[in-house]
Amino acid sequence: MKIRLKFSALQGKYIKSRPIHHSQVLVEENEEYVLVELFALQTIELVQLILSYGDNAEVLEPKKLRLRVKKIILNSALKY
């Protein structure tokens, strides 16, 4: 499944040097963000990895994964 992730410029430097998946390709890079695509399964490990980047990462596609991550973030915020 194609996954598009957007990272802050600072986090993007790390993502470029240490890809999160072997299929990762750089789609766009500018002063504000780095956009990558990868083809992977939507596993809990991937979700946890995305969440580990905090507000330095955003799931753009697929919508189902974006909503899954959003739900976890909102549920976490409600605990504080």
Distance bins in CASP14 RR format, pairs under 12 A and 6 or more apart:
PFRMAT RR
TARGET T0000
AUTHOR 0000-0000-0000
RMODE 2
METHOD distances of the structure
MODEL  1
1 21 0 0 0 0 0 1 0 0 0 0 0
1 23 0 0 0 0 0 1 0 0 0 0 0
1 37 0 0 0 0 0 1 0 0 0 0 0
1 38 0 0 0 0 1 0 0 0 0 0 0
1 39 1 0 0 1 0 0 0 0 0 0 0
1 40 1 0 0 1 0 0 0 0 0 0 0
1 41 1 0 0 1 0 0 0 0 0 0 0
1 42 1 0 0 1 0 0 0 0 0 0 0
1 43 0 0 0 0 0 1 0 0 0 0 0
1 46 0 0 0 0 0 1 0 0 0 0 0
1 59 0 0 0 0 0 1 0 0 0 0 0
1 61 0 0 0 0 1 0 0 0 0 0 0
1 62 1 0 0 1 0 0 0 0 0 0 0
1 63 0 0 0 0 0 1 0 0 0 0 0
1 64 0 0 0 0 1 0 0 0 0 0 0
1 65 0 0 0 0 1 0 0 0 0 0 0
2 21 0 0 0 0 0 1 0 0 0 0 0
2 23 0 0 0 0 1 0 0 0 0 0 0
2 24 0 0 0 0 0 1 0 0 0 0 0
2 25 0 0 0 0 0 1 0 0 0 0 0
2 27 0 0 0 0 0 1 0 0 0 0 0
2 36 0 0 0 0 0 1 0 0 0 0 0
2 37 1 0 0 1 0 0 0 0 0 0 0
2 38 1 0 0 1 0 0 0 0 0 0 0
2 39 1 0 1 0 0 0 0 0 0 0 0
2 40 0 0 0 0 1 0 0 0 0 0 0
2 41 0 0 0 0 0 1 0 0 0 0 0
2 42 0 0 0 0 0 1 0 0 0 0 0
2 59 0 0 0 0 0 1 0 0 0 0 0
2 60 0 0 0 0 0 1 0 0 0 0 0
2 61 1 0 0 1 0 0 0 0 0 0 0
2 62 1 0 0 1 0 0 0 0 0 0 0
2 63 0 0 0 0 0 1 0 0 0 0 0
2 65 0 0 0 0 0 1 0 0 0 0 0
3 20 0 0 0 0 1 0 0 0 0 0 0
3 21 0 0 0 0 1 0 0 0 0 0 0
3 23 0 0 0 0 1 0 0 0 0 0 0
3 24 0 0 0 0 1 0 0 0 0 0 0
3 25 0 0 0 0 0 1 0 0 0 0 0
3 27 0 0 0 0 0 1 0 0 0 0 0
3 35 0 0 0 0 0 1 0 0 0 0 0
3 36 0 0 0 0 1 0 0 0 0 0 0
3 37 1 0 0 1 0 0 0 0 0 0 0
3 38 1 0 1 0 0 0 0 0 0 0 0
3 39 1 0 0 1 0 0 0 0 0 0 0
3 40 1 0 0 1 0 0 0 0 0 0 0
3 41 0 0 0 0 1 0 0 0 0 0 0
3 42 1 0 0 1 0 0 0 0 0 0 0
3 43 0 0 0 0 0 1 0 0 0 0 0
3 46 1 0 0 1 0 0 0 0 0 0 0
3 47 0 0 0 0 0 1 0 0 0 0 0
3 49 0 0 0 0 0 1 0 0 0 0 0
3 50 0 0 0 0 1 0 0 0 0 0 0
3 57 0 0 0 0 0 1 0 0 0 0 0
3 58 0 0 0 0 0 1 0 0 0 0 0
3 59 1 0 0 1 0 0 0 0 0 0 0
3 60 0 0 0 0 1 0 0 0 0 0 0
3 61 1 0 0 1 0 0 0 0 0 0 0
3 62 1 0 0 1 0 0 0 0 0 0 0
3 63 0 0 0 0 0 1 0 0 0 0 0
3 64 0 0 0 0 0 1 0 0 0 0 0
3 65 1 0 0 1 0 0 0 0 0 0 0
3 66 0 0 0 0 1 0 0 0 0 0 0
3 68 0 0 0 0 0 1 0 0 0 0 0
3 69 0 0 0 0 0 1 0 0 0 0 0
4 24 0 0 0 0 0 1 0 0 0 0 0
4 25 0 0 0 0 0 1 0 0 0 0 0
4 26 0 0 0 0 0 1 0 0 0 0 0
4 27 1 0 0 1 0 0 0 0 0 0 0
4 28 0 0 0 0 1 0 0 0 0 0 0
4 33 0 0 0 0 0 1 0 0 0 0 0
4 34 0 0 0 0 0 1 0 0 0 0 0
4 35 1 0 0 1 0 0 0 0 0 0 0
4 36 1 0 0 1 0 0 0 0 0 0 0
4 37 1 0 1 0 0 0 0 0 0 0 0
4 38 0 0 0 0 1 0 0 0 0 0 0
4 39 0 0 0 0 0 1 0 0 0 0 0
4 40 0 0 0 0 0 1 0 0 0 0 0
4 50 0 0 0 0 0 1 0 0 0 0 0
4 57 0 0 0 0 0 1 0 0 0 0 0
4 58 0 0 0 0 1 0 0 0 0 0 0
4 59 1 0 0 1 0 0 0 0 0 0 0
4 60 1 0 1 0 0 0 0 0 0 0 0
4 61 1 0 1 0 0 0 0 0 0 0 0
4 62 0 0 0 0 1 0 0 0 0 0 0
4 63 0 0 0 0 0 1 0 0 0 0 0
4 65 0 0 0 0 1 0 0 0 0 0 0
4 66 0 0 0 0 1 0 0 0 0 0 0
5 11 0 0 0 0 0 1 0 0 0 0 0
5 12 0 0 0 0 1 0 0 0 0 0 0
5 15 0 0 0 0 1 0 0 0 0 0 0
5 19 0 0 0 0 0 1 0 0 0 0 0
5 20 1 0 0 1 0 0 0 0 0 0 0
5 21 0 0 0 0 1 0 0 0 0 0 0
5 24 0 0 0 0 1 0 0 0 0 0 0
5 25 0 0 0 0 0 1 0 0 0 0 0
5 26 0 0 0 0 0 1 0 0 0 0 0
5 27 0 0 0 0 1 0 0 0 0 0 0
5 28 0 0 0 0 0 1 0 0 0 0 0
5 33 0 0 0 0 0 1 0 0 0 0 0
5 34 0 0 0 0 1 0 0 0 0 0 0
5 35 1 0 0 1 0 0 0 0 0 0 0
5 36 1 0 1 0 0 0 0 0 0 0 0
5 37 1 0 0 1 0 0 0 0 0 0 0
5 38 1 0 0 1 0 0 0 0 0 0 0
5 40 0 0 0 0 0 1 0 0 0 0 0
5 46 0 0 0 0 1 0 0 0 0 0 0
5 47 0 0 0 0 0 1 0 0 0 0 0
5 49 0 0 0 0 1 0 0 0 0 0 0
5 50 1 0 0 1 0 0 0 0 0 0 0
5 51 0 0 0 0 0 1 0 0 0 0 0
5 53 0 0 0 0 1 0 0 0 0 0 0
5 54 0 0 0 0 0 1 0 0 0 0 0
5 56 0 0 0 0 0 1 0 0 0 0 0
5 57 1 0 0 1 0 0 0 0 0 0 0
5 58 1 0 0 1 0 0 0 0 0 0 0
5 59 1 0 0 1 0 0 0 0 0 0 0
5 60 1 0 0 1 0 0 0 0 0 0 0
5 61 0 0 0 0 1 0 0 0 0 0 0
5 62 0 0 0 0 0 1 0 0 0 0 0
5 65 0 0 0 0 1 0 0 0 0 0 0
5 66 0 0 0 0 0 1 0 0 0 0 0
5 69 0 0 0 0 0 1 0 0 0 0 0
6 12 0 0 0 0 1 0 0 0 0 0 0
6 15 0 0 0 0 0 1 0 0 0 0 0
6 26 0 0 0 0 0 1 0 0 0 0 0
6 27 0 0 0 0 1 0 0 0 0 0 0
6 28 0 0 0 0 1 0 0 0 0 0 0
6 29 0 0 0 0 0 1 0 0 0 0 0
6 30 0 0 0 0 0 1 0 0 0 0 0
6 32 0 0 0 0 1 0 0 0 0 0 0
6 33 1 0 1 0 0 0 0 0 0 0 0
6 34 1 0 0 1 0 0 0 0 0 0 0
6 35 1 0 1 0 0 0 0 0 0 0 0
6 36 0 0 0 0 1 0 0 0 0 0 0
6 37 0 0 0 0 0 1 0 0 0 0 0
6 50 0 0 0 0 0 1 0 0 0 0 0
6 53 0 0 0 0 0 1 0 0 0 0 0
6 55 0 0 0 0 0 1 0 0 0 0 0
6 56 0 0 0 0 1 0 0 0 0 0 0
6 57 1 0 0 1 0 0 0 0 0 0 0
6 58 1 0 1 0 0 0 0 0 0 0 0
6 59 0 0 0 0 1 0 0 0 0 0 0
6 60 1 0 1 0 0 0 0 0 0 0 0
6 61 0 0 0 0 1 0 0 0 0 0 0
6 66 0 0 0 0 0 1 0 0 0 0 0
7 13 0 0 0 0 1 0 0 0 0 0 0
7 14 0 0 0 0 1 0 0 0 0 0 0
7 15 1 0 1 0 0 0 0 0 0 0 0
7 16 0 0 0 0 1 0 0 0 0 0 0
7 18 0 0 0 0 0 1 0 0 0 0 0
7 19 0 0 0 0 0 1 0 0 0 0 0
7 20 0 0 0 0 1 0 0 0 0 0 0
7 24 0 0 0 0 0 1 0 0 0 0 0
7 26 0 0 0 0 0 1 0 0 0 0 0
7 27 0 0 0 0 0 1 0 0 0 0 0
7 28 0 0 0 0 0 1 0 0 0 0 0
7 29 0 0 0 0 1 0 0 0 0 0 0
7 30 0 0 0 0 0 1 0 0 0 0 0
7 32 0 0 0 0 0 1 0 0 0 0 0
7 33 1 0 0 1 0 0 0 0 0 0 0
7 34 1 0 1 0 0 0 0 0 0 0 0
7 35 1 0 0 1 0 0 0 0 0 0 0
7 36 1 0 0 1 0 0 0 0 0 0 0
7 49 0 0 0 0 0 1 0 0 0 0 0
7 50 0 0 0 0 0 1 0 0 0 0 0
7 52 0 0 0 0 0 1 0 0 0 0 0
7 53 1 0 0 1 0 0 0 0 0 0 0
7 54 0 0 0 0 0 1 0 0 0 0 0
7 55 0 0 0 0 0 1 0 0 0 0 0
7 56 1 0 1 0 0 0 0 0 0 0 0
7 57 1 0 1 0 0 0 0 0 0 0 0
7 58 1 0 0 1 0 0 0 0 0 0 0
7 59 0 0 0 0 0 1 0 0 0 0 0
7 60 0 0 0 0 0 1 0 0 0 0 0
8 14 0 0 0 0 1 0 0 0 0 0 0
8 15 0 0 0 0 1 0 0 0 0 0 0
8 29 0 0 0 0 0 1 0 0 0 0 0
8 30 0 0 0 0 0 1 0 0 0 0 0
8 31 0 0 0 0 0 1 0 0 0 0 0
8 32 1 0 0 1 0 0 0 0 0 0 0
8 33 1 0 0 1 0 0 0 0 0 0 0
8 34 1 0 0 1 0 0 0 0 0 0 0
8 35 0 0 0 0 0 1 0 0 0 0 0
8 53 0 0 0 0 1 0 0 0 0 0 0
8 54 0 0 0 0 1 0 0 0 0 0 0
8 55 1 0 0 1 0 0 0 0 0 0 0
8 56 1 0 1 0 0 0 0 0 0 0 0
8 57 1 0 0 1 0 0 0 0 0 0 0
8 58 0 0 0 0 1 0 0 0 0 0 0
9 15 0 0 0 0 0 1 0 0 0 0 0
9 16 0 0 0 0 0 1 0 0 0 0 0
9 28 0 0 0 0 0 1 0 0 0 0 0
9 29 0 0 0 0 1 0 0 0 0 0 0
9 30 1 0 0 1 0 0 0 0 0 0 0
9 31 1 0 0 1 0 0 0 0 0 0 0
9 32 1 0 1 0 0 0 0 0 0 0 0
9 33 1 0 1 0 0 0 0 0 0 0 0
9 34 1 0 0 1 0 0 0 0 0 0 0
9 35 0 0 0 0 0 1 0 0 0 0 0
9 56 0 0 0 0 1 0 0 0 0 0 0
10 16 0 0 0 0 0 1 0 0 0 0 0
10 31 0 0 0 0 0 1 0 0 0 0 0
10 32 0 0 0 0 0 1 0 0 0 0 0
10 33 0 0 0 0 1 0 0 0 0 0 0
10 34 0 0 0 0 1 0 0 0 0 0 0
10 53 0 0 0 0 0 1 0 0 0 0 0
10 55 0 0 0 0 0 1 0 0 0 0 0
10 56 1 0 0 1 0 0 0 0 0 0 0
10 57 0 0 0 0 0 1 0 0 0 0 0
11 17 0 0 0 0 0 1 0 0 0 0 0
11 18 0 0 0 0 0 1 0 0 0 0 0
11 20 0 0 0 0 0 1 0 0 0 0 0
11 32 0 0 0 0 0 1 0 0 0 0 0
11 33 0 0 0 0 1 0 0 0 0 0 0
11 34 1 0 0 1 0 0 0 0 0 0 0
11 35 0 0 0 0 0 1 0 0 0 0 0
11 36 0 0 0 0 0 1 0 0 0 0 0
11 50 0 0 0 0 0 1 0 0 0 0 0
11 52 0 0 0 0 0 1 0 0 0 0 0
11 53 1 0 1 0 0 0 0 0 0 0 0
11 54 0 0 0 0 1 0 0 0 0 0 0
11 55 0 0 0 0 1 0 0 0 0 0 0
11 56 1 1 0 0 0 0 0 0 0 0 0
11 57 1 0 0 1 0 0 0 0 0 0 0
11 58 0 0 0 0 0 1 0 0 0 0 0
12 18 0 0 0 0 1 0 0 0 0 0 0
12 19 0 0 0 0 0 1 0 0 0 0 0
12 20 0 0 0 0 0 1 0 0 0 0 0
12 24 0 0 0 0 0 1 0 0 0 0 0
12 26 0 0 0 0 1 0 0 0 0 0 0
12 27 0 0 0 0 0 1 0 0 0 0 0
12 28 0 0 0 0 0 1 0 0 0 0 0
12 29 1 0 0 1 0 0 0 0 0 0 0
12 30 0 0 0 0 0 1 0 0 0 0 0
12 31 0 0 0 0 0 1 0 0 0 0 0
12 32 0 0 0 0 0 1 0 0 0 0 0
12 33 1 0 0 1 0 0 0 0 0 0 0
12 34 1 1 0 0 0 0 0 0 0 0 0
12 35 0 0 0 0 1 0 0 0 0 0 0
12 36 0 0 0 0 1 0 0 0 0 0 0
12 53 0 0 0 0 1 0 0 0 0 0 0
12 56 1 0 0 1 0 0 0 0 0 0 0
12 57 0 0 0 0 1 0 0 0 0 0 0
12 58 0 0 0 0 0 1 0 0 0 0 0
13 26 0 0 0 0 0 1 0 0 0 0 0
13 29 0 0 0 0 1 0 0 0 0 0 0
13 31 0 0 0 0 0 1 0 0 0 0 0
13 33 0 0 0 0 0 1 0 0 0 0 0
13 34 1 0 0 1 0 0 0 0 0 0 0
13 56 0 0 0 0 0 1 0 0 0 0 0
14 20 0 0 0 0 1 0 0 0 0 0 0
14 34 0 0 0 0 1 0 0 0 0 0 0
14 36 0 0 0 0 0 1 0 0 0 0 0
14 52 0 0 0 0 0 1 0 0 0 0 0
14 53 0 0 0 0 1 0 0 0 0 0 0
14 56 0 0 0 0 1 0 0 0 0 0 0
14 57 0 0 0 0 0 1 0 0 0 0 0
15 21 0 0 0 0 0 1 0 0 0 0 0
15 24 1 0 0 1 0 0 0 0 0 0 0
15 25 0 0 0 0 0 1 0 0 0 0 0
15 26 0 0 0 0 1 0 0 0 0 0 0
15 27 0 0 0 0 0 1 0 0 0 0 0
15 29 0 0 0 0 0 1 0 0 0 0 0
15 33 0 0 0 0 0 1 0 0 0 0 0
15 34 1 0 0 1 0 0 0 0 0 0 0
15 35 0 0 0 0 0 1 0 0 0 0 0
15 36 1 0 0 1 0 0 0 0 0 0 0
15 37 0 0 0 0 0 1 0 0 0 0 0
15 38 0 0 0 0 0 1 0 0 0 0 0
15 49 0 0 0 0 0 1 0 0 0 0 0
15 50 0 0 0 0 0 1 0 0 0 0 0
15 52 0 0 0 0 0 1 0 0 0 0 0
15 53 0 0 0 0 1 0 0 0 0 0 0
15 56 0 0 0 0 1 0 0 0 0 0 0
15 57 0 0 0 0 1 0 0 0 0 0 0
16 24 0 0 0 0 1 0 0 0 0 0 0
16 25 0 0 0 0 0 1 0 0 0 0 0
16 26 1 0 0 1 0 0 0 0 0 0 0
16 27 0 0 0 0 0 1 0 0 0 0 0
16 28 0 0 0 0 0 1 0 0 0 0 0
16 29 1 0 0 1 0 0 0 0 0 0 0
16 33 0 0 0 0 0 1 0 0 0 0 0
16 34 1 0 0 1 0 0 0 0 0 0 0
16 35 0 0 0 0 0 1 0 0 0 0 0
16 36 0 0 0 0 1 0 0 0 0 0 0
17 24 0 0 0 0 0 1 0 0 0 0 0
17 26 0 0 0 0 0 1 0 0 0 0 0
17 34 0 0 0 0 0 1 0 0 0 0 0
18 24 0 0 0 0 1 0 0 0 0 0 0
18 36 0 0 0 0 0 1 0 0 0 0 0
18 49 0 0 0 0 0 1 0 0 0 0 0
19 25 0 0 0 0 1 0 0 0 0 0 0
19 26 0 0 0 0 1 0 0 0 0 0 0
19 34 0 0 0 0 0 1 0 0 0 0 0
19 36 1 0 0 1 0 0 0 0 0 0 0
19 37 0 0 0 0 0 1 0 0 0 0 0
19 38 1 0 0 1 0 0 0 0 0 0 0
19 40 0 0 0 0 0 1 0 0 0 0 0
19 49 0 0 0 0 0 1 0 0 0 0 0
20 34 0 0 0 0 0 1 0 0 0 0 0
20 36 0 0 0 0 1 0 0 0 0 0 0
20 37 0 0 0 0 0 1 0 0 0 0 0
20 38 1 0 0 1 0 0 0 0 0 0 0
20 40 0 0 0 0 1 0 0 0 0 0 0
20 45 0 0 0 0 0 1 0 0 0 0 0
20 46 0 0 0 0 1 0 0 0 0 0 0
20 48 0 0 0 0 0 1 0 0 0 0 0
20 49 1 0 0 1 0 0 0 0 0 0 0
20 50 0 0 0 0 1 0 0 0 0 0 0
20 52 0 0 0 0 0 1 0 0 0 0 0
20 53 0 0 0 0 1 0 0 0 0 0 0
20 57 0 0 0 0 1 0 0 0 0 0 0
21 36 0 0 0 0 1 0 0 0 0 0 0
21 37 0 0 0 0 1 0 0 0 0 0 0
21 38 1 0 1 0 0 0 0 0 0 0 0
21 39 1 0 0 1 0 0 0 0 0 0 0
21 40 1 0 1 0 0 0 0 0 0 0 0
21 41 0 0 0 0 0 1 0 0 0 0 0
21 42 0 0 0 0 0 1 0 0 0 0 0
21 43 0 0 0 0 0 1 0 0 0 0 0
21 45 0 0 0 0 0 1 0 0 0 0 0
21 46 0 0 0 0 1 0 0 0 0 0 0
21 49 0 0 0 0 1 0 0 0 0 0 0
21 50 0 0 0 0 0 1 0 0 0 0 0
22 38 0 0 0 0 1 0 0 0 0 0 0
22 39 0 0 0 0 1 0 0 0 0 0 0
22 40 0 0 0 0 1 0 0 0 0 0 0
23 36 0 0 0 0 1 0 0 0 0 0 0
23 37 0 0 0 0 1 0 0 0 0 0 0
23 38 1 0 1 0 0 0 0 0 0 0 0
23 39 1 0 1 0 0 0 0 0 0 0 0
23 40 1 0 0 1 0 0 0 0 0 0 0
23 41 0 0 0 0 0 1 0 0 0 0 0
23 46 0 0 0 0 0 1 0 0 0 0 0
24 34 0 0 0 0 0 1 0 0 0 0 0
24 35 0 0 0 0 0 1 0 0 0 0 0
24 36 1 0 1 0 0 0 0 0 0 0 0
24 37 1 0 0 1 0 0 0 0 0 0 0
24 38 1 0 1 0 0 0 0 0 0 0 0
24 39 0 0 0 0 1 0 0 0 0 0 0
24 40 0 0 0 0 1 0 0 0 0 0 0
24 46 0 0 0 0 0 1 0 0 0 0 0
24 49 0 0 0 0 0 1 0 0 0 0 0
25 34 0 0 0 0 0 1 0 0 0 0 0
25 35 0 0 0 0 1 0 0 0 0 0 0
25 36 1 0 0 1 0 0 0 0 0 0 0
25 37 1 0 1 0 0 0 0 0 0 0 0
25 38 1 0 0 1 0 0 0 0 0 0 0
25 39 0 0 0 0 1 0 0 0 0 0 0
26 33 0 0 0 0 0 1 0 0 0 0 0
26 34 1 0 0 1 0 0 0 0 0 0 0
26 35 1 0 0 1 0 0 0 0 0 0 0
26 36 1 0 1 0 0 0 0 0 0 0 0
26 37 0 0 0 0 1 0 0 0 0 0 0
26 38 0 0 0 0 0 1 0 0 0 0 0
27 33 0 0 0 0 0 1 0 0 0 0 0
27 34 0 0 0 0 1 0 0 0 0 0 0
27 35 1 0 1 0 0 0 0 0 0 0 0
27 36 1 0 0 1 0 0 0 0 0 0 0
27 37 1 0 1 0 0 0 0 0 0 0 0
27 38 0 0 0 0 0 1 0 0 0 0 0
27 60 0 0 0 0 1 0 0 0 0 0 0
27 61 0 0 0 0 0 1 0 0 0 0 0
28 34 1 0 0 1 0 0 0 0 0 0 0
28 35 1 0 1 0 0 0 0 0 0 0 0
28 36 0 0 0 0 1 0 0 0 0 0 0
28 37 0 0 0 0 1 0 0 0 0 0 0
28 60 0 0 0 0 0 1 0 0 0 0 0
29 35 1 0 0 1 0 0 0 0 0 0 0
29 36 0 0 0 0 1 0 0 0 0 0 0
32 56 0 0 0 0 0 1 0 0 0 0 0
32 58 0 0 0 0 0 1 0 0 0 0 0
33 56 0 0 0 0 1 0 0 0 0 0 0
33 57 0 0 0 0 0 1 0 0 0 0 0
33 58 0 0 0 0 1 0 0 0 0 0 0
33 60 0 0 0 0 0 1 0 0 0 0 0
34 53 0 0 0 0 0 1 0 0 0 0 0
34 56 0 0 0 0 0 1 0 0 0 0 0
34 57 0 0 0 0 0 1 0 0 0 0 0
34 58 0 0 0 0 0 1 0 0 0 0 0
35 57 0 0 0 0 0 1 0 0 0 0 0
35 58 0 0 0 0 1 0 0 0 0 0 0
35 59 0 0 0 0 0 1 0 0 0 0 0
35 60 1 0 0 1 0 0 0 0 0 0 0
35 61 0 0 0 0 0 1 0 0 0 0 0
36 50 0 0 0 0 0 1 0 0 0 0 0
36 53 0 0 0 0 0 1 0 0 0 0 0
36 57 0 0 0 0 0 1 0 0 0 0 0
36 58 0 0 0 0 0 1 0 0 0 0 0
36 59 0 0 0 0 0 1 0 0 0 0 0
36 60 0 0 0 0 1 0 0 0 0 0 0
36 61 0 0 0 0 0 1 0 0 0 0 0
37 59 0 0 0 0 0 1 0 0 0 0 0
37 60 0 0 0 0 1 0 0 0 0 0 0
37 61 0 0 0 0 1 0 0 0 0 0 0
37 62 0 0 0 0 0 1 0 0 0 0 0
38 46 0 0 0 0 1 0 0 0 0 0 0
38 49 0 0 0 0 0 1 0 0 0 0 0
38 50 0 0 0 0 0 1 0 0 0 0 0
38 59 0 0 0 0 0 1 0 0 0 0 0
38 60 0 0 0 0 0 1 0 0 0 0 0
38 61 0 0 0 0 0 1 0 0 0 0 0
38 62 0 0 0 0 0 1 0 0 0 0 0
38 65 0 0 0 0 0 1 0 0 0 0 0
39 46 0 0 0 0 0 1 0 0 0 0 0
39 61 0 0 0 0 0 1 0 0 0 0 0
39 62 0 0 0 0 0 1 0 0 0 0 0
40 46 1 0 0 1 0 0 0 0 0 0 0
40 47 0 0 0 0 0 1 0 0 0 0 0
40 49 0 0 0 0 0 1 0 0 0 0 0
40 50 0 0 0 0 0 1 0 0 0 0 0
40 62 0 0 0 0 0 1 0 0 0 0 0
40 65 0 0 0 0 0 1 0 0 0 0 0
41 47 0 0 0 0 0 1 0 0 0 0 0
41 62 0 0 0 0 0 1 0 0 0 0 0
41 65 0 0 0 0 0 1 0 0 0 0 0
42 48 0 0 0 0 0 1 0 0 0 0 0
42 49 0 0 0 0 0 1 0 0 0 0 0
42 50 0 0 0 0 0 1 0 0 0 0 0
42 59 0 0 0 0 1 0 0 0 0 0 0
42 61 0 0 0 0 0 1 0 0 0 0 0
42 62 1 0 0 1 0 0 0 0 0 0 0
42 63 0 0 0 0 0 1 0 0 0 0 0
42 64 1 0 0 1 0 0 0 0 0 0 0
42 65 1 0 1 0 0 0 0 0 0 0 0
42 66 0 0 0 0 0 1 0 0 0 0 0
42 67 0 0 0 0 0 1 0 0 0 0 0
42 68 1 0 0 1 0 0 0 0 0 0 0
42 69 0 0 0 0 1 0 0 0 0 0 0
43 49 0 0 0 0 1 0 0 0 0 0 0
43 50 0 0 0 0 0 1 0 0 0 0 0
43 65 0 0 0 0 0 1 0 0 0 0 0
43 68 0 0 0 0 0 1 0 0 0 0 0
44 50 0 0 0 0 0 1 0 0 0 0 0
44 51 0 0 0 0 0 1 0 0 0 0 0
44 65 0 0 0 0 0 1 0 0 0 0 0
44 68 0 0 0 0 1 0 0 0 0 0 0
44 69 0 0 0 0 0 1 0 0 0 0 0
44 72 0 0 0 0 0 1 0 0 0 0 0
45 51 0 0 0 0 0 1 0 0 0 0 0
45 52 0 0 0 0 0 1 0 0 0 0 0
46 52 0 0 0 0 0 1 0 0 0 0 0
46 53 0 0 0 0 0 1 0 0 0 0 0
46 57 0 0 0 0 0 1 0 0 0 0 0
46 59 0 0 0 0 1 0 0 0 0 0 0
46 62 0 0 0 0 0 1 0 0 0 0 0
46 65 0 0 0 0 1 0 0 0 0 0 0
46 68 0 0 0 0 0 1 0 0 0 0 0
46 69 0 0 0 0 1 0 0 0 0 0 0
47 53 0 0 0 0 0 1 0 0 0 0 0
47 57 0 0 0 0 0 1 0 0 0 0 0
47 59 0 0 0 0 1 0 0 0 0 0 0
47 64 0 0 0 0 0 1 0 0 0 0 0
47 65 1 0 0 1 0 0 0 0 0 0 0
47 66 0 0 0 0 0 1 0 0 0 0 0
47 67 0 0 0 0 0 1 0 0 0 0 0
47 68 1 0 0 1 0 0 0 0 0 0 0
47 69 1 0 0 1 0 0 0 0 0 0 0
47 70 0 0 0 0 0 1 0 0 0 0 0
47 71 0 0 0 0 0 1 0 0 0 0 0
47 72 1 0 0 1 0 0 0 0 0 0 0
47 73 0 0 0 0 0 1 0 0 0 0 0
48 54 0 0 0 0 0 1 0 0 0 0 0
48 57 0 0 0 0 0 1 0 0 0 0 0
48 68 0 0 0 0 0 1 0 0 0 0 0
48 69 0 0 0 0 1 0 0 0 0 0 0
48 72 0 0 0 0 1 0 0 0 0 0 0
49 57 0 0 0 0 1 0 0 0 0 0 0
49 59 0 0 0 0 0 1 0 0 0 0 0
49 65 0 0 0 0 0 1 0 0 0 0 0
49 69 0 0 0 0 0 1 0 0 0 0 0
50 56 0 0 0 0 0 1 0 0 0 0 0
50 57 1 0 1 0 0 0 0 0 0 0 0
50 58 0 0 0 0 1 0 0 0 0 0 0
50 59 1 0 0 1 0 0 0 0 0 0 0
50 60 0 0 0 0 0 1 0 0 0 0 0
50 65 0 0 0 0 1 0 0 0 0 0 0
50 66 0 0 0 0 1 0 0 0 0 0 0
50 68 0 0 0 0 1 0 0 0 0 0 0
50 69 1 0 1 0 0 0 0 0 0 0 0
50 70 0 0 0 0 0 1 0 0 0 0 0
50 72 0 0 0 0 1 0 0 0 0 0 0
50 73 0 0 0 0 0 1 0 0 0 0 0
51 57 0 0 0 0 1 0 0 0 0 0 0
51 58 0 0 0 0 0 1 0 0 0 0 0
51 59 0 0 0 0 0 1 0 0 0 0 0
51 65 0 0 0 0 0 1 0 0 0 0 0
51 68 0 0 0 0 0 1 0 0 0 0 0
51 69 1 0 0 1 0 0 0 0 0 0 0
51 70 0 0 0 0 0 1 0 0 0 0 0
51 71 0 0 0 0 0 1 0 0 0 0 0
51 72 1 0 0 1 0 0 0 0 0 0 0
51 73 1 0 0 1 0 0 0 0 0 0 0
51 75 0 0 0 0 0 1 0 0 0 0 0
51 76 0 0 0 0 1 0 0 0 0 0 0
52 69 0 0 0 0 0 1 0 0 0 0 0
52 72 0 0 0 0 0 1 0 0 0 0 0
53 59 0 0 0 0 0 1 0 0 0 0 0
53 69 0 0 0 0 0 1 0 0 0 0 0
53 73 0 0 0 0 0 1 0 0 0 0 0
54 69 0 0 0 0 1 0 0 0 0 0 0
54 72 0 0 0 0 0 1 0 0 0 0 0
54 73 0 0 0 0 1 0 0 0 0 0 0
54 76 0 0 0 0 0 1 0 0 0 0 0
54 77 0 0 0 0 0 1 0 0 0 0 0
55 69 0 0 0 0 0 1 0 0 0 0 0
55 73 0 0 0 0 1 0 0 0 0 0 0
55 77 0 0 0 0 0 1 0 0 0 0 0
57 65 0 0 0 0 0 1 0 0 0 0 0
57 66 0 0 0 0 0 1 0 0 0 0 0
57 69 0 0 0 0 1 0 0 0 0 0 0
57 73 0 0 0 0 0 1 0 0 0 0 0
58 65 0 0 0 0 0 1 0 0 0 0 0
58 66 0 0 0 0 1 0 0 0 0 0 0
58 69 0 0 0 0 1 0 0 0 0 0 0
58 70 0 0 0 0 1 0 0 0 0 0 0
58 73 0 0 0 0 0 1 0 0 0 0 0
59 65 1 0 1 0 0 0 0 0 0 0 0
59 66 1 0 1 0 0 0 0 0 0 0 0
59 67 0 0 0 0 1 0 0 0 0 0 0
59 68 0 0 0 0 1 0 0 0 0 0 0
59 69 1 0 1 0 0 0 0 0 0 0 0
59 70 0 0 0 0 1 0 0 0 0 0 0
59 71 0 0 0 0 0 1 0 0 0 0 0
59 72 0 0 0 0 0 1 0 0 0 0 0
59 73 0 0 0 0 0 1 0 0 0 0 0
60 66 1 0 0 1 0 0 0 0 0 0 0
60 69 0 0 0 0 0 1 0 0 0 0 0
61 67 0 0 0 0 0 1 0 0 0 0 0
61 69 0 0 0 0 0 1 0 0 0 0 0
62 68 0 0 0 0 1 0 0 0 0 0 0
62 69 0 0 0 0 0 1 0 0 0 0 0
63 69 0 0 0 0 0 1 0 0 0 0 0
63 70 0 0 0 0 0 1 0 0 0 0 0
64 70 0 0 0 0 0 1 0 0 0 0 0
64 71 0 0 0 0 0 1 0 0 0 0 0
65 71 0 0 0 0 0 1 0 0 0 0 0
65 72 0 0 0 0 0 1 0 0 0 0 0
66 72 0 0 0 0 0 1 0 0 0 0 0
66 73 0 0 0 0 0 1 0 0 0 0 0
67 73 0 0 0 0 0 1 0 0 0 0 0
67 74 0 0 0 0 0 1 0 0 0 0 0
68 74 0 0 0 0 0 1 0 0 0 0 0
68 75 0 0 0 0 0 1 0 0 0 0 0
69 75 0 0 0 0 0 1 0 0 0 0 0
69 76 0 0 0 0 0 1 0 0 0 0 0
70 76 0 0 0 0 0 1 0 0 0 0 0
70 77 0 0 0 0 0 1 0 0 0 0 0
71 77 0 0 0 0 0 1 0 0 0 0 0
71 78 0 0 0 0 0 1 0 0 0 0 0
72 78 0 0 0 0 0 1 0 0 0 0 0
72 79 0 0 0 0 0 1 0 0 0 0 0
73 79 0 0 0 0 0 1 0 0 0 0 0
73 80 0 0 0 0 0 1 0 0 0 0 0
74 80 0 0 0 0 0 1 0 0 0 0 0
END
